[in-house]
């Protein structure tokens, strides 16, 4: 089953953009997923093809019109979830990404200007999502982020099925640190435990480092998930003498 993505945007030429290269680009060429960028302006009904108007009540900027947005959504609605990229939305998390990737695809609505006429969310089943606590010029980059996160999880896109299972946020923790050759670089060595060949010790070290780094860098994740996802295996230890970091 092909994962079908439709992006409703005022700038369809921005796509596929980064989604046309690397893993997502190869998967697109191999028809693992499809991408269709639809011009919102095509659904404007006046002679000027207006998609926005001044805010009711006054204020700076312009607001995307509900009637135009609804017509654009209705033209592609087919049961796939419709998501609007907006800083007012619920933060996008890995669990939601996995759920979306397991479905038939998504319809993404990209905002511009001051945002959307609020009535579009009352009249249509549109989920508001945010990729972070900052403001972009439009929803297109957010749509690319969301699609890249989904596409890499589709069957066959990553080389090994397990590649996405031990990453940051999958278990409520940040991912453990990685190392590779050379063993010694500028006086800094790969921790001994990772060179030991003892898989139980390595697993314990990785879990401990993931938990420790999450507590230091993202304590909100620890609070949200009630601590580490599981107790580290017996014999776990993390010493300062295991290598300079």
Buried (B, 14 or more C-beta within 10 A) or exposed (E): EEBBBBBBBBBBEBBBBBBEEEBBBEBBEEEBBEBBBBBBBEBBEEEEEEBBEEBEEEEEEBBBBBBBBBBBBEEBBEEBBBBBBBBEBEEBEBEBBBEBBEBEBBBBBBBBBBBBBEEBBEBBEBBBBBBEEEEBEBBBBBBBBBBBBBBBBBEEBBEEEEEBEEEBBBBBBBBBEEBEEEEEEEEEBBBEBBBEEEEEBBBBBBBBBBBBBBBEEBEEBBEEBEEBBEEBBEEBEBEEEBBEE
